[in-house]
């Protein structure tokens, strides 16, 4: 449903992101706001100040774009249940997995194809109305992928909400669930089956 929160030029960036979760991706895509240290911002920064810093003359244009981007995000989302139904239909979508190979080895949806640079280039040659559903772990990276191809004119791309984790929870519990934890000794992310993470938290050795 459309957001009930309102933003103004004097809203903080945190208020903007709370009202429109897609704003972070949208602002970077169009204005290169927030993509690196030099163009980043703090949650307490005021929207009008951030816009002025990037030499954007029309704050109202930015506000309108943020609202439109949120609507676009809603249109390109598809639930796991809807995805499962579409895959059984007469014209099933291509299921593209944008996770890392290590994640794919831990849990997969049958029929999904792991993204590669070669496949990305190949997709660019597909008909613009090709049905495609992008999937990831929790639905964030797949939104980036779907937004990217949508921005390049692909009219039938979707991002599966909740990712493969939601698929396991609501469609196919035989698909293993996992968590990306942080190794305290190295600070690097590590993949762990969700059950083992819960067991360790409960002090269970089984």
C-alpha positions in Angstrom: 0.0 0.0 0.0 1.2 3.6 -0.6 3.1 5.1 2.2 1.2 7.4 4.6 4.3 9.3 5.7 5.1 12.6 4.1 8.5 14.1 3.3 9.5 17.7 2.7 12.7 19.4 1.8 13.4 19.7 5.5 13.0 16.0 6.2 16.1 14.2 7.4 17.5 11.5 5.3 16.4 8.9 7.9 12.8 10.2 7.6 13.1 10.0 3.8 14.2 6.4 4.0 11.6 5.5 6.6 8.9 6.9 4.4 10.3 5.5 1.1 12.6 2.5 1.5 13.4 2.6 -2.2 14.8 6.1 -1.9 18.4 5.0 -1.2 18.5 2.9 -4.4 16.6 5.5 -6.5 18.7 8.5 -5.4 21.9 6.7 -6.2 20.6 5.5 -9.6 19.6 8.9 -10.8 21.6 11.4 -8.9 24.6 9.4 -7.6 23.6 10.4 -4.0 24.9 8.0 -1.4 27.1 5.7 -3.5 30.5 6.4 -2.0 32.2 8.4 0.7 32.3 11.7 -1.2 28.6 11.5 -2.2 27.3 9.9 1.0 25.2 11.4 3.8 24.3 11.0 7.4 20.9 9.9 8.6 20.5 13.3 10.3 21.4 15.3 7.2 18.5 17.4 5.8 17.3 16.4 2.3 17.5 19.9 0.9 21.1 20.2 2.1 22.0 16.9 0.5 20.4 17.9 -2.8 22.1 21.3 -2.8 25.5 19.6 -2.2 25.0 17.7 -5.4 24.1 20.8 -7.4 20.6 19.7 -8.1 18.5 22.9 -8.7 15.0 21.6 -8.2 14.2 19.9 -4.9 10.6 19.3 -6.0 11.9 17.2 -8.9 13.7 15.1 -6.3 10.6 14.7 -4.1 8.5 13.6 -7.2 11.2 11.2 -8.3 11.4 9.5 -4.9 7.6 9.0 -4.8 7.6 7.6 -8.4 10.5 5.3 -7.6 8.5 3.9 -4.6 5.6 3.1 -7.0 8.0 1.4 -9.5 9.4 -0.7 -6.7 5.9 -1.9 -5.7 5.1 -2.8 -9.3 8.2 -5.0 -9.8 7.7 -7.1 -6.6 6.3 -10.6 -6.6 5.6 -12.8 -3.6 7.1 -16.3 -3.3 3.6 -17.8 -3.7 3.0 -15.8 -6.9 6.4 -16.9 -8.2 5.6 -20.5 -7.5 2.3 -20.2 -9.4 3.9 -18.4 -12.3 6.6 -21.1 -12.6 3.8 -23.7 -13.0 2.0 -21.6 -15.7 2.1 -21.9 -19.5 4.8 -19.2 -19.8 7.0 -19.5 -16.7 9.4 -16.7 -16.0 13.2 -17.2 -16.1 14.4 -17.5 -12.5 17.7 -15.6 -12.0 19.6 -16.0 -8.8 21.8 -13.0 -8.0 23.4 -14.4 -4.8 27.0 -15.4 -4.4 27.9 -18.9 -5.6 28.6 -20.0 -2.0 25.0 -19.1 -1.1 23.7 -21.0 -4.1 25.6 -24.1 -2.9 23.9 -23.9 0.5 20.3 -23.4 -0.8 18.7 -23.4 -4.2 15.3 -23.1 -5.8 15.0 -25.8 -8.6 15.3 -24.2 -12.0 17.0 -21.0 -10.8 20.1 -19.9 -12.8 23.0 -18.2 -11.0 23.9 -14.8 -12.4 27.2 -14.3 -14.1 28.7 -11.5 -16.1 28.1 -13.5 -19.2 24.5 -14.1 -18.3 24.0 -10.4 -17.5 25.2 -9.5 -21.0 23.0 -12.2 -22.5 19.9 -10.8 -20.7 20.6 -7.4 -22.3 19.9 -9.1 -25.6 16.6 -10.7 -24.5 13.3 -9.3 -25.7 12.2 -6.4 -23.5 9.0 -8.2 -22.4 10.8 -11.5 -21.3 9.3 -12.5 -18.0 12.1 -12.7 -15.4 12.1 -13.1 -11.6 15.2 -12.2 -9.7 15.9 -13.9 -6.4 18.4 -13.4 -3.6 18.6 -14.2 0.1 16.1 -11.7 1.5 14.9 -9.7 -1.4 17.3 -6.7 -1.4 19.9 -7.6 -4.0 17.1 -8.9 -6.3 15.4 -5.5 -6.1 18.6 -3.9 -7.2 18.8 -6.2 -10.2 15.1 -5.9 -11.1 15.4 -2.1 -10.8 18.4 -2.0 -13.0 16.8 -4.0 -15.8 13.5 -2.1 -15.4 15.5 1.1 -15.9 16.8 -0.3 -19.1 13.3 -0.8 -20.5 12.5 -4.4 -19.5 8.8 -4.4 -18.8 8.3 -7.8 -17.2 11.0 -8.1 -14.6 10.2 -8.8 -10.9 12.0 -9.2 -7.6 10.8 -11.9 -5.3 10.0 -10.4 -1.9 11.7 -11.9 1.0 14.1 -13.9 -1.2 14.9 -17.6 -0.9 14.4 -17.3 2.9 10.8 -16.4 2.4 10.4 -19.2 -0.2 11.7 -21.7 2.3 9.3 -20.4 5.0 6.2 -20.2 2.9 6.5 -22.3 -0.3 9.1 -25.1 0.0 10.4 -25.9 3.5 12.8 -28.5 2.0 15.0 -25.6 0.8 17.5 -25.0 3.6 17.5 -21.6 5.4 20.7 -19.9 6.3 22.1 -16.8 7.9 25.0 -14.6 7.0 26.8 -14.1 10.2 30.0 -12.3 11.0 33.1 -14.2 12.2 34.3 -12.4 15.4 37.9 -13.4 14.8 38.1 -12.1 11.2 35.2 -9.7 10.9 34.2 -11.4 7.6 30.8 -12.7 6.8 30.3 -16.4 7.0 27.3 -18.6 5.9 25.7 -20.7 8.5 22.6 -23.0 8.3 19.8 -21.1 10.2 19.2 -24.1 12.5 22.9 -24.2 13.7 22.7 -20.4 14.4 19.6 -20.9 16.5 21.1 -23.9 18.2 24.2 -22.1 19.2 22.2 -19.2 20.5 20.3 -21.6 22.7 23.4 -23.4 23.9 22.5 -26.6 22.1 25.3 -28.8 20.8 23.1 -31.0 18.6 
